[in-house]
Amino acid sequence: MDMWAAYARPFDTHPSHAQALFERFHVVQHLNRGVDEVRRSEMLCIGRRERVYFKRIRFLPLKSPWNLTGRERDPLATPGRWNVRIVRA
């Protein structure tokens, strides 16, 4: 079901054995918003050199591994440069 509160309300008011399942689109949308929020907050805390590095590789973790080129695989292979909070998010 959609994540709209009106759809979820019957599950709160009328207890039953039914389970509420949300659409994958909305779950992924919430996850992406959370990752972007963490990334933005971390970008404000790091230095200028690191900002340039993270701007260049913003979408690499979201890309399918089999679609990465050789130049795109190199930054992902060096986890030491990755910010721990961004990776965890």
N, C-alpha and C positions, 0 to 999 in steps of 0.2 A: 504494500500500500504506500501511498504518498506519506511524507513526514509531516503533513499539515496537522495541527493540533485537533481539528474537528474530526479527523479520521481516527485518531488515537484515543479520543475521549471515551468511546464505548468500552474499550478495553480496561480503562481505569474505573469506570462506574459499575460495570456489570462483570464481576469476576466469572471466568469460565476456563475451560481447559484449552481454549484456542490460543494460538501464539500470534503475535503481531510480527509480520515480516515487512521490512521496508525495502523500497526500490534501491537497487545498487547505485543508480545515478545519484540519488540524494546522499547516500552514505559517502560516496567518493567525493562529492561536492563539499561536504563538511570536512572531510579529511584534508582536501587540498587547501581549503581556507585556513585550517589550523597550521599546516606546514608553511603557508605563505606568511602567516602572522609571526611564527617563530623566526622565519628567515629575515623578515623585515626588522624585527627587534634585534637580532644578532648583527645585522648590517650596520645598525647604529652604534654598536659597541666595539666593532673591530676597526683596525686601522685602514688607511687608504689603499695600501698594496693588497691587502686581503680582500677588500671590497671589489677591486678590479678582477681578482681571481674568481670570486664567487659570482660576479655578474656574468662572466664568460661561461660558466658551467651550470647555470641555473636549471636548465631543462634536461641535462644529461641523466640524472638519476631517474627521471620519468620516462626516458626513452627505452625502447626494447633493446636488450643486449645484442641481439642479432642484427640490429639496424645501425649500430655504432660503427663509425670509421676508426681507423688507427689513431688519428689525432684526438678523437673523442674518448677512446679507451684509456689513454695515458693518465688524465686527471683522476679518473675513477680508480685506477690501480694504485694511487698514492694516498692511502687513507690518512696519513699523518697531517696532510694539509686541510683535511675536512674539519669543519667545526662540529664538535660533539653534539651540541644541542640540535643543529640542523639535521645531522644524520639520524639522531634519535627520533626526531619529528617525522 
